[in-house]
Every structure is written in structure tokens, then in C-alpha cells.
């Protein structure tokens, strides 16, 4: 992991909005730390769809993008029913990996930053070359 996710929403290419659901919270109505990973995954899937490379298309082309590393910096808690904006960008690209950066905000206030590192694999889980269209997103 080499990317440090910025706090400026303008540094990101796409934003996905979602609400913190009751089932994702604890007794204090705070989102469980693992829920952030779900929010990031939902945003990745919607981002790919928005740029014309839905995950079903990625898989049909024989690729998968498994997460091989993740880092989350929890700045302030997310709470039940808050509208969260999850900003995302493809930050770096290598021969068979790429990194994505995230900023989670509520009403413009940064709540978390994160980075996921993805391998690029074939349907059997073997490393393959990062698609050109992914590299062009950096």
C-alpha cells in the first residue's frame, strides 16, 4: 500500500451515497467498523457500473479484482440513518495490482479514509495483467 487517501473530496472521481442501516450499528447506534468495508465495496461496484465496466462484465472477461490488503483510518463514527457519501478513486496501478482510495463523509465532514489494494486475477485466481482501462483511470 503506497497511497494516502486525501481529505479533499475534489481528489476523487466518483461518489456513492448510502444510509447507515440499523442492522449495521451497535447498541450506541454507531456503525460497526466492518460496515465500512461493505460501504467501500458497494461504492466500487457502483463506480465500475458507472464507467461502463460493471463487475459482471469484468468477470465475463475472465478477471477478478480480489482485495488483498485494506487500511481504514476511522476519524469519527458513522451513526444510524446518516447519509454517507463514499468518494472513490483508482489511485495507482501496477502490472497485476491496483489501489483505490476512499473518503467517507457526512454533510461534508470527513469520517474515514481508506485504501484497498486489489490483485488482478483470472477466474482460477492466478495473477494476470491489469486491464488497460483500469490503468487509464489513474
N, C-alpha and C positions, 0 to 999 in steps of 0.2 A: 504494500500500500504506500503510494507516494503522494497522493493528492490530499490537500487540506481543503475541506468544503468551506467556501466563503459564507459570510453572514449577509451578503448583499443579494437580494432576490433577482436583481438585474443580471447576475452572473449565470443564471440558469435558463435553459431553453424551453422548459415546459413546466406547467403547474397543474396538479390534480387536486381537486377539493373533495374532502370526505368528512364525515362526522364521527366523533368518538362514540362508539356504541356502548350501552350499559354493560354488556357481556364482556367487554374488553377492560373493565375497570375493577378496582379493588373496593374494599369497604369504605374508603375515603373518596370514592368517585374519581380516582386517579388512574389513568391508563397504565396497564401493566407494561413493563419495559419491553416485553416480547411483541407487543402490539405494534410497536414502531416498525419492526421488520415486516409485518403484514402490510402496513401503510406504504412502505417503500416498494414492496413487491407489486401491490395494486397500481402504484404510480408507474413503475417500469412497464408493466403490461399495457397500460393506457397510453404511455408515451410511444411505445413501439407501434401500437394500433394507429395513433395519430399521425405518425410519419410514414404510414403505408407498409409497415413490416410487422403485422400482428404476429403474436407468438406462434399461432397455428401455422403461419407461413414460414416462420423460422424453422419450426420442426419439420414441416413438409420438405424443406430444402435440405434436411438431414443434419441440422445443427441444434445444439442445446447451449444455454448460457448459464451453467450452474454457478451459484455463489460459492466461492472458495475462501473468502475472507470478508468480514464485516466489522466496522467500527462505528459506534454511535456515541456521540457526546451529548448527554442529556443536560440541557441548560435549565429548563423549567418544565414542570409537569404538564401533560395534556390531561384535560378533565372531561368527564362525561358531557356529551352533547356539544362540545366545542366544534366549530367548523375549522378544520385544519387544512392549510394549503401546503402541499408537499411539492417542493420545487426539485427538479432533477436535471442533470446534465451528464453527458458522456464526457468524462474528464481526460482520460488518457487511453491510448490503445497500443497494444504490443502485438507481437506475431500471433499469439494464441490466447491473449487475455485482454481485458479492458476494465477500466474503473469508472464507476458512476458516483457522482456527488449529489447530496441531498441537503435541503434546508426545509425544516418543518416550522411553519409559522401559524400564529393565531392572531388575527387583527394586526398583522404587520410585526408582531413581536416574535423573535426567534425563540423556539422551544427546544430544538435539537438540530444538530448537523450530523451527517453520516457519510460513509463511503462504503460501497460494496465493490469487491473485486470479483470478476467473472472469468471463468475459463470458457473457451470456445471449444466445444467437443462435437464429435459425430454422435449418431444415435447409439453407439456402443460405448460412449464415454471416453473415447480416445481424443487427445488434443488435435485440433485442426486449425488452419489459418483463419484469422479474424476476417470476416467478410469486409470487402471494400466499403460497403455502405455504412458499416459501423465506424470504420476509421474516418470516414468523411464527416461524421458527427462531432468529432473532437474540435 
